[in-house]
Amino acid sequence: MATIENAYSYFLQTYGQTSGAQYETHKKSELRNVYNSIVKLNKESPIFKLTNPSSAQKFAIDMKEASTSISRVLSSISEDPTDAAFDFRQKIATSSNFDVVDVTYNNEASDEPPAVSNFELEVKKLAEPQINRGNFVTEAERGLPTGDFAFEVETNGTVFEFQFTVHSEDNNLGIMNRLSRLINNSKIGIKAETISDGEGKVALELQSTRTGAAEGVDRLFNISSDNTYNSEVFMSRYGLNKTEQFPSNSLFTLNGEERTSQANNFTINKVFEVHLLEETPEDEPVTIGFKSDVDAIADNVKSLTDAYNELVKVAEKYTNDEPPSTKLYNMIGNIATRNKESLSSVGLEVNDDYTISVNKEMLTEAAQPENWMDTHSKLSSFRNSIENLSNRTSLNPMDFVDKKIVEYKNPGKNLTAPYVTSQYAGMMFNAYL
């Protein structure tokens, strides 16, 4: 199992912080098609032994993540995914000041763009969390007697009890760090941190992960003792029940109309996803709306080439292995060479290493309405080739790693292998072959 654990560890360290996207959700029929494709591949696939198991694991993971990135882009760049004529024409939301107001367009939330496509936002106040800051005590001393302690945290209508023990060798810094881990690991919507005053004293600070509060609510959480002697001593000396900052709602105007929100994130007409970052200077509202069709096309093409370049880098990286895995890089080279001339005419230059550089001025000119039909035809050929390769690498990444065939299955007389979810099985079987 060590082989698999290494693969999991690499995945979590490299891609574990990647957040999901709206285009990574699927219908049952789509998942069924993927499952059926995998079963069909596994039915006739030979048994093999990896020549470099550690490298193969990383290669397969990197390849699938790069392919998933391409799939996300392909799903996001079309105004109508069922109509190829709308490739690269997905609308893109824009803000006149992204440092103050960030905005994205969620095309899946609505069948049609909003009747009003431009809004003016003036941010008067950001929504803020609740912060409790305890007493500052000398970090090297022990401010609590030895023994067992407990305190209660009430949040979202639920009361949680935390228990801990203080030993004779403990000091305030160690106790607070332990309490921080205890609270953070509980995942109850409160972030705990040990802070220092820079002069040898520390305190425990608790901050709600949510901001704002409903009408009539002044706190998002309450800290209290359980009425035992030790707990009251703990609360008195560490002061966790002291609220430094009460939660407050954001205040802003939308097209001159004043509004509030409990969070700094909200939607407008279920289409614009807005994130307030800073307060706007007085009488300097931020305008949000859509980029022009030409600019949107150029940005969508750039997103696709960026995702494609990442796949190229993954493929090139593993051509230097011993033994090298060159199959994917060679296939990418064929696609790049085949489309090089047509891509160059619309501002996409294929480099010697098969990556693509974008000439924004040429691409913008090619995206003009009078040039779009010809440009679309050239881009679609490249898009389709990348999509086919992305689908192939996602379904069967182990097809592209260096391996030795151990045994072929009897052609046409094999049963399906529904529990072998992909050719990742090669990584698991390798240790026993």
Phi, psi and omega per residue, in radians:
M1 nan -0.232 -3.118
A2 -1.049 -0.588 -3.127
T3 -1.091 -0.808 -3.128
I4 -1.189 -0.684 3.127
E5 -1.062 -0.655 3.102
N6 -1.117 -0.694 3.128
A7 -1.132 -0.779 3.117
Y8 -1.092 -0.738 -3.128
S9 -1.089 -0.752 3.130
Y10 -1.093 -0.747 -3.133
F11 -1.085 -0.811 -3.091
L12 -1.160 -0.704 -3.123
Q13 -1.212 -0.613 -3.048
T14 -1.570 -0.687 -3.017
Y15 -2.192 0.044 -3.045
G16 -1.091 -0.415 -3.110
Q17 -1.600 0.012 -3.130
T18 -1.233 2.213 3.132
S19 -1.518 2.687 3.112
G20 -1.229 2.831 -3.140
A21 -2.204 2.820 -3.092
Q22 -1.112 -0.404 -3.114
Y23 -1.556 0.124 3.112
E24 -1.744 0.101 3.026
T25 -1.655 2.608 -3.012
H26 -2.436 2.700 3.036
K27 -1.359 2.831 3.117
K28 -1.030 -0.701 -3.109
S29 -1.113 -0.637 3.122
E30 -1.181 -0.754 3.116
L31 -1.142 -0.632 3.119
R32 -1.133 -0.691 3.119
N33 -1.129 -0.709 3.106
V34 -1.114 -0.787 3.139
Y35 -1.047 -0.820 -3.135
N36 -1.082 -0.654 3.116
S37 -1.136 -0.732 -3.139
I38 -1.145 -0.761 3.130
V39 -1.066 -0.728 3.137
K40 -1.114 -0.722 3.116
L41 -1.101 -0.768 -3.081
N42 -1.224 -0.438 -3.079
K43 -1.063 -0.715 -3.077
E44 -1.851 -0.017 -3.066
S45 -1.217 2.422 3.127
P46 -1.321 2.855 3.006
I47 -1.464 2.340 -3.080
F48 -2.407 2.892 3.084
K49 -2.133 2.275 -3.125
L50 -1.320 2.345 3.129
T51 -1.374 -0.447 3.107
N52 -2.466 1.401 -2.996
P53 -0.976 -0.785 -3.087
S54 -1.086 -0.803 3.127
S55 -1.167 -0.658 -3.123
A56 -1.103 -0.688 3.123
Q57 -1.067 -0.862 -3.117
K58 -1.131 -0.702 3.136
F59 -1.069 -0.817 -3.124
A60 -1.098 -0.724 3.139
I61 -1.171 -0.825 3.122
D62 -1.051 -0.720 -3.103
M63 -1.146 -0.773 -3.140
K64 -1.149 -0.671 3.128
E65 -1.175 -0.713 3.101
A66 -1.137 -0.662 3.115
S67 -1.196 -0.673 3.098
T68 -1.108 -0.672 3.096
S69 -1.081 -0.728 3.092
I70 -1.109 -0.728 3.135
S71 -1.082 -0.688 3.108
R72 -1.089 -0.775 -3.129
V73 -1.125 -0.784 -3.140
L74 -1.047 -0.616 3.122
S75 -1.276 -0.476 -3.010
S76 -1.630 -0.258 -3.001
I77 -1.633 -0.007 -3.115
S78 -1.878 2.292 3.066
E79 -1.133 -0.611 3.112
D80 -2.401 1.712 -3.051
P81 -1.034 -0.339 -3.128
T82 -1.483 -0.144 -3.094
D83 -2.171 1.908 -3.073
A84 -1.070 -0.378 -3.118
A85 -1.152 -0.295 -3.100
F86 -1.744 0.197 3.069
D87 -0.957 2.435 3.054
F88 1.226 0.127 -3.070
R89 -1.886 0.254 3.098
Q90 -1.062 2.373 3.129
K91 -1.182 2.608 3.120
I92 -2.221 2.201 3.115
A93 -1.313 2.595 3.140
T94 -2.419 2.705 3.118
S95 -2.215 2.485 3.113
S96 -1.260 -0.212 3.099
N97 -2.683 1.594 -3.091
F98 -1.206 -0.307 3.091
D99 -1.257 -0.373 -3.109
V100 -1.826 -0.800 -3.131
V101 -2.328 2.013 3.058
D102 -1.632 2.544 -3.093
V103 -2.588 2.464 3.029
T104 -2.289 2.776 -3.111
Y105 -1.827 2.142 3.106
N106 -1.789 1.624 -3.061
N107 -1.290 -0.278 -3.107
E108 -1.426 -0.223 -3.094
A109 -1.436 -0.251 -3.082
S110 -2.588 2.503 3.124
D111 -1.254 -0.490 -3.091
E112 -2.305 2.621 3.049
P113 -1.088 2.708 -3.125
P114 -1.098 2.650 3.125
A115 -1.045 -0.684 3.068
V116 -1.761 2.093 -3.030
S117 -1.851 0.011 3.092
N118 -2.275 2.358 -3.137
F119 -2.347 2.627 3.039
E120 -1.948 2.201 -3.129
L121 -2.031 2.277 3.021
E122 -2.128 1.972 -3.065
V123 -1.563 1.962 -3.137
K124 -1.617 -0.518 -3.114
K125 -2.771 2.354 3.079
L126 -1.467 2.595 3.028
A127 -1.194 2.482 -3.066
E128 -2.230 2.625 3.126
P129 -1.455 3.003 2.972
Q130 -1.474 2.414 3.094
I131 -2.247 2.169 2.976
N132 -1.860 2.230 3.134
R133 -2.152 2.128 -3.075
G134 -1.377 -3.034 3.139
N135 -1.317 2.497 3.024
F136 -1.424 2.222 3.137
V137 -2.293 2.751 -3.118
T138 -1.090 2.153 -2.995
E139 -1.157 -0.560 -3.063
A140 -1.453 -0.196 3.133
E141 -1.655 2.973 3.067
R142 -1.973 1.900 -3.066
G143 -1.488 0.006 -3.124
L144 -2.163 2.589 3.048
P145 -1.256 2.802 3.095
T146 -1.208 2.662 3.129
G147 2.376 -3.018 -3.112
D148 -1.657 2.438 -3.117
F149 -2.269 2.766 3.080
A150 -2.657 2.605 3.011
F151 -2.598 2.850 -3.053
E152 -2.061 2.478 3.077
V153 -2.138 2.132 3.093
E154 -1.864 2.134 3.122
T155 -2.635 2.449 -3.132
N156 0.957 0.589 3.096
G157 1.362 0.121 -3.129
T158 -2.114 2.443 3.134
V159 -1.828 2.218 3.114
F160 -1.990 2.364 3.099
E161 -1.837 2.285 3.103
F162 -1.986 2.330 3.140
Q163 -2.165 2.521 3.090
F164 -2.719 2.879 -3.096
T165 -2.136 2.403 3.082
V166 -1.852 2.219 3.135
H167 -1.826 2.904 -3.052
S168 -1.130 -0.514 -3.103
E169 -1.513 -0.022 -3.115
D170 -1.314 2.701 2.960
N171 -2.242 3.030 -3.050
N172 -1.048 -0.703 -3.138
L173 -1.079 -0.816 -3.139
G174 -1.123 -0.694 3.132
I175 -1.121 -0.773 -3.116
M176 -1.186 -0.675 3.084
N177 -1.099 -0.673 3.114
R178 -1.146 -0.720 3.115
L179 -1.162 -0.635 3.097
S180 -1.052 -0.822 3.133
R181 -1.117 -0.700 -3.130
L182 -1.054 -0.798 -3.112
I183 -1.264 -0.773 -3.120
N184 -1.111 -0.691 -3.129
N185 -1.238 -0.342 -3.136
S186 -1.312 -0.373 3.096
K187 0.900 1.003 3.124
I188 -1.872 0.285 3.114
G189 1.549 0.348 3.116
I190 -2.303 2.276 3.104
K191 -1.785 2.196 -3.116
A192 -1.908 2.515 -3.121
E193 -2.651 2.425 3.032
T194 -1.526 2.157 -3.120
I195 -2.014 2.731 -3.100
S196 -2.112 2.596 3.077
D197 -1.601 0.038 3.130
G198 1.408 0.009 -3.115
E199 -2.186 0.497 3.072
G200 1.552 0.149 3.106
K201 -2.056 2.570 -3.115
V202 -2.274 2.760 3.090
A203 -2.532 2.801 3.109
L204 -1.748 2.232 3.138
E205 -2.025 2.276 3.132
L206 -2.021 2.299 -3.120
Q207 -2.312 2.317 3.111
S208 -1.228 2.508 3.088
T209 -1.340 -0.373 3.080
R210 -1.612 2.816 3.055
T211 -2.086 2.886 3.049
G212 1.182 2.995 -3.140
A213 -2.707 2.638 3.118
A214 -1.217 2.842 -3.128
E215 -1.044 2.325 3.140
G216 1.517 -0.055 3.132
V217 -1.911 2.179 -3.098
D218 -1.878 -0.192 3.130
R219 -2.403 2.607 3.058
L220 -1.689 -0.313 3.051
F221 -2.679 2.725 3.100
N222 -2.280 2.399 3.103
I223 -1.928 2.300 -3.139
S224 -2.581 2.814 3.074
S225 -1.477 2.941 3.105
D226 -1.714 0.372 3.052
N227 1.226 0.227 2.996
T228 -1.603 2.828 -3.072
Y229 -1.035 -0.880 -3.099
N230 -1.034 -0.712 -3.108
S231 -1.171 -0.660 3.117
E232 -1.193 -0.632 3.062
V233 -1.111 -0.775 3.121
F234 -1.036 -0.814 -3.094
M235 -1.170 -0.647 -3.125
S236 -1.191 -0.720 -3.043
R237 -1.461 -0.602 -3.119
Y238 -1.684 -0.386 3.002
G239 1.066 0.691 -3.110
L240 -1.203 -0.282 -3.120
N241 -1.509 0.108 3.136
K242 -1.526 2.024 -3.125
T243 -1.520 2.033 3.141
E244 -1.482 -0.637 -3.118
Q245 -2.474 2.208 3.118
F246 -1.496 2.593 3.135
P247 -1.154 2.545 3.136
S248 -2.511 2.691 -3.108
N249 -1.514 2.762 3.038
S250 -1.322 2.672 3.117
L251 -2.304 2.187 -3.096
F252 -2.680 2.879 3.039
T253 -1.989 2.447 3.097
L254 -2.101 1.936 -3.024
N255 0.897 0.727 3.076
G256 1.521 -0.186 -3.128
E257 -1.661 2.195 -3.082
E258 -1.312 2.359 -3.127
R259 -2.472 2.846 3.077
T260 -2.304 2.793 3.086
S261 -2.625 2.548 3.112
Q262 -1.276 -0.271 -3.121
A263 -2.200 2.936 3.047
N264 -1.586 0.003 3.074
N265 -2.022 2.304 3.091
F266 -2.788 3.017 -3.139
T267 -2.038 2.668 3.042
I268 -2.023 2.117 -3.128
N269 0.966 0.438 3.133
K270 1.097 0.239 -3.076
V271 -2.080 -0.871 3.103
F272 -1.509 2.127 3.044
E273 -1.710 1.946 -2.976
V274 -1.859 2.422 3.072
H275 -2.232 1.957 3.125
L276 -1.388 2.253 -3.087
L277 -1.957 -0.653 -3.123
E278 -2.551 2.865 3.029
E279 -1.340 2.478 3.129
T280 -1.461 2.570 3.007
P281 -1.034 2.653 -3.092
E282 -1.038 2.339 3.108
D283 1.067 0.481 3.055
E284 -2.254 1.217 -3.106
P285 -1.169 2.741 3.079
V286 -1.694 2.326 3.116
T287 -1.705 2.243 3.053
I288 -2.067 2.570 -3.118
G289 -3.064 -2.637 -3.132
F290 -1.936 2.558 2.972
K291 -1.217 2.753 3.069
S292 -1.096 2.756 -3.127
D293 -0.992 -0.718 -3.122
V294 -1.119 -0.805 3.131
D295 -1.131 -0.672 3.126
A296 -1.118 -0.759 3.106
I297 -1.044 -0.815 -3.122
A298 -1.069 -0.750 3.139
D299 -1.181 -0.668 3.130
N300 -1.166 -0.693 3.085
V301 -1.122 -0.717 3.110
K302 -1.084 -0.674 3.107
S303 -1.089 -0.712 3.135
L304 -1.176 -0.759 -3.135
T305 -1.158 -0.599 3.085
D306 -1.095 -0.791 3.136
A307 -1.148 -0.688 3.101
Y308 -1.091 -0.750 -3.132
N309 -1.093 -0.592 3.097
E310 -1.127 -0.706 3.098
L311 -1.130 -0.676 3.102
V312 -1.066 -0.767 -3.124
K313 -1.101 -0.696 3.094
V314 -1.082 -0.830 -3.118
A315 -1.086 -0.752 -3.110
E316 -1.174 -0.649 -3.104
K317 -0.991 -0.715 -3.041
Y318 -1.578 0.032 2.999
T319 -1.314 -0.222 3.132
N320 -1.636 0.009 3.122
D321 -1.234 2.941 3.059
E322 -2.208 1.878 -0.041
P323 -1.319 2.727 -3.076
P324 -1.322 2.636 3.008
S325 -1.872 1.761 -2.990
T326 -1.914 -0.149 -3.014
K327 -1.041 -0.825 -3.107
L328 -1.139 -0.762 -3.115
Y329 -1.099 -0.672 3.119
N330 -1.165 -0.679 3.118
M331 -1.156 -0.700 3.083
I332 -1.101 -0.717 3.111
G333 -1.036 -0.696 3.110
N334 -1.109 -0.725 3.128
I335 -1.136 -0.794 -3.114
A336 -1.111 -0.768 -3.123
T337 -1.148 -0.711 -3.111
R338 -1.137 -0.572 -3.080
N339 -1.800 0.050 -2.996
K340 -0.997 -0.840 -3.070
E341 -1.159 -0.798 -3.113
S342 -1.181 -0.657 3.117
L343 -1.173 -0.682 -3.140
S344 -1.050 -0.607 -3.100
S345 -1.220 -0.254 3.125
V346 -1.999 0.262 3.032
G347 1.673 0.211 3.102
L348 -1.937 1.855 -3.065
E349 -1.648 2.145 3.100
V350 -1.460 2.097 -3.115
N351 -1.453 3.010 -3.104
D352 -1.091 -0.515 -3.139
D353 -1.589 0.187 3.089
Y354 1.379 -0.026 3.001
T355 -1.257 2.901 -3.086
I356 -2.122 2.270 3.032
S357 -1.799 2.468 -3.069
V358 -1.822 2.179 2.983
N359 -1.606 1.747 -2.995
K360 -1.061 -0.659 -3.118
E361 -1.160 -0.787 3.121
M362 -1.149 -0.692 -3.134
L363 -1.149 -0.718 3.110
T364 -1.086 -0.719 3.102
E365 -1.128 -0.718 -3.133
A366 -1.185 -0.390 -3.113
A367 -1.540 -0.039 3.106
Q368 -1.068 2.592 -3.062
P369 -0.890 -0.706 -3.087
E370 -1.244 -0.303 -3.133
N371 -1.877 -0.097 -2.901
W372 -1.143 -0.682 -3.085
M373 -1.058 -0.790 3.121
D374 -1.179 -0.742 3.124
T375 -1.092 -0.760 -3.125
H376 -1.051 -0.699 3.141
S377 -1.082 -0.734 -3.129
K378 -1.219 -0.726 -3.141
L379 -1.208 -0.620 -3.099
S380 -1.127 -0.657 3.103
S381 -1.062 -0.778 3.100
F382 -1.152 -0.775 -3.138
R383 -1.016 -0.798 -3.098
N384 -1.134 -0.676 3.112
S385 -1.123 -0.752 3.125
I386 -1.164 -0.678 3.139
E387 -1.124 -0.756 3.131
N388 -1.095 -0.729 3.133
L389 -1.185 -0.710 3.125
S390 -1.067 -0.762 3.116
N391 -1.097 -0.703 -3.115
R392 -1.167 -0.762 -3.137
T393 -1.207 -0.556 3.129
S394 -1.214 -0.722 -3.100
L395 -1.307 -0.639 -3.014
N396 -2.485 1.197 -3.097
P397 -1.105 -0.505 -3.091
M398 -1.242 -0.179 3.084
D399 -1.187 -0.297 -3.020
F400 -1.839 -0.014 -3.140
V401 -1.680 2.766 3.119
D402 -1.313 2.274 -3.076
K403 -2.716 2.865 3.089
K404 -1.965 2.236 3.130
I405 -1.289 2.223 3.134
V406 -1.666 -0.763 -3.096
E407 -2.767 2.343 3.022
Y408 -1.569 2.569 3.091
K409 -1.393 2.749 -3.141
N410 -1.173 1.969 -3.032
P411 -1.002 2.307 3.033
G412 1.319 -0.015 -3.097
K413 -2.210 0.618 -3.101
N414 -1.907 2.587 3.020
L415 -1.523 2.709 3.074
T416 -1.191 2.738 3.131
A417 -2.097 1.321 -2.999
P418 -1.156 -0.357 -3.103
Y419 -1.628 -0.079 3.022
V420 -1.610 1.661 -2.929
T421 -1.238 -0.359 3.102
S422 -2.970 3.079 3.121
Q423 -1.297 0.129 2.939
Y424 -1.045 -0.336 3.113
A425 -0.921 -0.537 3.134
G426 -0.987 -0.547 -3.131
M427 -1.236 -0.637 -3.108
M428 -1.317 -0.715 -3.085
F429 -1.283 -0.379 -2.990
N430 -0.992 -0.653 -3.060
A431 -1.181 -0.299 -3.049
Y432 -1.918 -0.006 -3.092
L433 -1.590 nan nan
